[in-house]
Amino acid sequence: MARKDLLKGLMDDSAKPPARPDDTSGDHARVDAVRPRYQKGAIGAVSQSIAELKSRSLTDIDPHMIEAGGIEDRLEYDEGEHAALMESMRNYGQQVPILVRPSPQDSTRYQIVYGRRRVLAARDLGIPIRAMIRDLDDQDLILAQGQENTARRDLSFIEKVNFASQMRDAGYARNLICDALHVDKTTLSRMIQVADAVPSQVIVAIGSAHGVGRPRWLKLGELLRASDMETEGAVAIAQLPTHGPTSQDRFEGLMNALLDATRSPKRPAPAPTRLTGADDTPLATVRHKGKKIAFDFDTAEGARFAEWLTEHLPEIHQTWKTRDDE
């Protein structure tokens, strides 16, 4: 399928206005349910152009009439960002319209395509939200949402992975997912690899984790497998308040816990061994240091024996090599 740039194409001649019944309550702007017929010729063309421009115009909607739609793209709700967005909209108005489609389940409501944070801010401010209304099928909705997400720079790596994973699990073809995220098949395969390595419940529990890229998420997945930790246990550890308030803190807290769980315990070093001669004369102390063995000839008799041992070591070694031939 050819790549679709729905964000640019939303306002072109192929964009269809949504079919909506007349609303006489006055709370919401009306959208024509039937496209009118036009006269032929120049007058008809002008009339049609004016009508189409009206159909593309922005509409003020009660934000409480907008419900969730598409795929959940954000992993956490940031109170600080929400407050800043409310302040901006209060002082400067809504700078960028949202995109909605008529709800397939309720003709009086809409489904969000993109602009979720602006809808929440408008609800809390008690103001209408300015929106473009488009008739989009499920596939075009996902494409529009994915491309708008790609244009934003504040989505983290794992949020994009989560978006791709949800599309895959919903049954969308890989070429469509690539179109939605503007990535090639190799990049998508790497993203799906992370989604398969880390359970979605763990990803949601951690959150966006800005700054944490693919290698560290894959490492987290490897540690989860190596530790045999249940998903519920990993979620509980990630959400421990002792880690800190941010999603980065939660990621690091779980990573450190998994490292501790998979780290092999150090075996205590063997106690030093005392070497004695045939008459129990102390000769040396043997100490084990990892893979090394140290002989400490710490007596006068031991020092003389060490000199003799050094001189005759080749003969002793040859005897040791031929011991199995005898």
N, C-alpha and C positions, 0 to 999 in steps of 0.2 A: 504494500500500500504506500502511495506517495506520502511524504511527510506533510502534515497539515500544521499550519501556523494559525491556530484558531484565535490567538490574541490579536493578530493583525486582521484576520478574516471576519471577526465578529461584526465589523461595521461595513462589510462590502455588500455587493448587490445580492449575494446568495443568502445573506442572513434573513431568516424568516421571523416575523413578529410572533409572539406567543398567542395562542388561541385562548382567550379569557372571556368569561361571561361578564356582562355589564354589572358594575357595582354601584348601586345608587346610595350607598350609605354615606359617601363623602369622605370616608377614612382613607381610602386608597385611590390612586389614580386609575382610571379605566384604560383598558387595552382593548382595541377592537377585536371582536371574535371572528369577523369575516372580512377578508380582503375585498375592498370595493372594486367594481368594474369601472373601467375608464374609457373615455372616448378615444377614438383613433385619431391620428394626426398629431400636430404640434401641441394643440391644447390638451389633448389627452396625455401626451408625454409629460408636459409640465405638471398637470394634476397628479399624475402617478409619482413623479419625482418628489413633489411636496409631501404627498401622503407617506412615501417611503422614508423621507427625512423625519417626519413626525414619529413613525414607528420605531426609528432608531434613537429617539431622544431619551434622555434620562427621566426616570420616574422616582418620585419620593414614596417610600413604602414604610409602613409601620414595622420596625425591626422585630417586633414580637410575632409577626406573621411569616417570619422566615425560619425554616427548620433546617436541620442538618442534611447534607447531601454529599454525594461523592465519597471520597476517602479521607479519613482523618490524617492530616499531614503533620500536625504538631504533636509533640510528645509531652509537652508540659505547658502550664499556664503561668505566665510571669506577671505578678501583680505590679511590679515596677513599670514594665512595658505597657501594661493596660492603663495605668494611671497617666503615663506620659502621652499615650494616644488620646485619652479622654481630654487632657489639657490642650493638646494641639487642636482637636476638633472643636473644643469649646471656644478657643481663641481665634482660630483661622478657618473654621468650617471643615467640611469633608473635601479634601483635595482630590481624591481618586475614587471614582464610583466602584461599587461592587458589581458582581455578575450573579444573577439568579436565573432560575428557570421555573415555570409553573410546576407546582407539585403534582406528580402523577397520581397521588392518593387523594388529594383534597384541592378542588379547583379554586378555593378561596385563599390558598396559601402558596408559598414559594419555597424552593429548595436552593440553598446556597451553592454556588459553584466556586467562587473565591471571594475573600473579604471577610472571613469569619471574625477576625479581631475587631474590624470596624463595626460589624453588627453588634457585638457585645458592648463596645464603647457607646454606640448610639442608644442601646437599651438603657444603659446606666445613666446616660445624659437625658433620657426622655425625649429624644428628637427623632424625626424620621431619617431614614437612611436613603441616600441617593443611589439608584441602581439601574443597570441595564438589564432588561428582561429579554431572554432569548429562549426559543424552543430548541432544546438540545436533547438528543437521545443520550442514553447512559454512556455510550462510547465517546461521543463528543464532549460530554461533561468531564469525563476523566482526562481527555486530551487537553481541554482548556485549563483544568485545574493543575495538571502536571506541568504544562508550559508556563503557567503563571508562577508556579513554585520555582521552576528553573530560573526564571528571570529575577527572583528574589535572591539576595545573597545571605540572608540570615538563617536559612535552613541548614542544619548541621548535616554531616555525612550520614549519621545513623538515621536521621529523619527521612532523608532521601531513600536510604535502604528500606526503611519501614514502608514508605510509600510504594516502592517497587514490589516489595513482598506482598502487600495487600492486593495490588493489581494482579500479580501472578496467582494468588490464592483465589481471587474472584473469577479466574478463568480467562483473563485477557491474554492474547498472544504476545510473544516476546517482541515482535516487531512493533506492535502497538505500544508496549511499555517503553521501548526505545524512543518512539515518536513523542510520547508524553513527557519524557524526561530529557529529551535531546541528548541521548548518549548512544554509543555504538553497542553492538552485541557483546564485545569483550568486556567493556566497562560494566554492562548490566550483569554479566555472568559473575564478575567479581563482587558486585553488590549483593547478588542473590547468595553467593557463597557465605557472606557474613550473616545474612538472614537465616541461613540453614545452620550456621554454627552456634548462634546465640538464640535461645528461645525468645519469642516475641514478648512473653510476660516479663522476662528479665530486661529487655530493651525498654519496655514501658516503665518498669520500676526505676530504671536508671535515669531516663529522660534524654534530652537532646545532646548532652555531653559535647558541647562545642570544643573544637580543638583536638578531639580524639578521632583519629583516622582509622583506615582499614586495618593496618597491621596490628594495632593494639586490640581492636575488636576481635580479630581472628585469634589473637593470643588468649583473650578472655574465653573464647569458645573452646580452645584447646584445654585450658585449665579446667573448665566446667566438665569436659569429658574425662580428663585424667583424675579429677577428684571424686567422680561418681556422685557429686552433690545433686540432690533433687532440685527441680526448678523452684518449688516453693521455698526451699531453704535458701537458694541464691537470692530470690526476691526479698526474703526477710532480712538477709544480711545487707543487701544493697540499700534498704530503707532504714537501717539503724541510724538514729539521730546523731550518734557519736561521730559519724563520718563527716558531717558538715552540711550546710544548707543547699549546696549547688549540685547539679547533676554530675559535674566533674568530680566532686567529692564522693558521690555515690559510686561512680565508676572506679575510682582509685580504692575506695574502701572494699569493694567486692574483689577487685584484682588482688589486693594485698592479702585478703582472707583466703583466696584460692591458692596464692603462692605459698602461704603458710601450710595449707592443708596438703599440698602436693610435694612439699619439700621433704626429702629423705632425712630422717633424724640422724644426727652424727653419732656414730658409735664411739664409746670412750676408748682412748688409746690403751693398749695392753700395759700392765704394770711392768716396770723394768725387771729384767731377769739377771740373776747373779750367776756368773760362770766361775766354777772352781776346778782345780786340778784333781788328779786321782787321790791325792792326800788331803782333799778339801781346802787346798791353798787358794785364796781368792785371786782370780786372774783379771776379770773384767766385768763390766755391767753392760747388758744389752738393752738398748732403748729403741722402740718402734715409733717412727715419725711418718705416718701415712704409709707410703710404699717404700720408705727407706728404713734401713736397720743400721743403727750406730753401735759400735763396740768401743767402750770407754775403758781402756786398760789403766786403771787408777791405782795400782799398787806397784811396788818395786818388782815383785815377781812377775806381775802382769806386763810391765814394760819390757823386761828381758824376753818374755815369751813373744811379745809383739814383734820385737826385732827378729827373732828366729823365724816367726811365722811369715814375716815379709820376705825373708831370704829364701824360704822353702815353699812359698806359695805356688810357684809353677808346678813343682813336683806333687804337691797336695792336690792341686786342681786336676792334674793328669790322672792321679789315682782315683779321684772322684768320677772322672769321665769314663774310666774303664771298669768301674765297679760292676756294671751289669754284664760284662763280657766274661767274667770269671765264673 
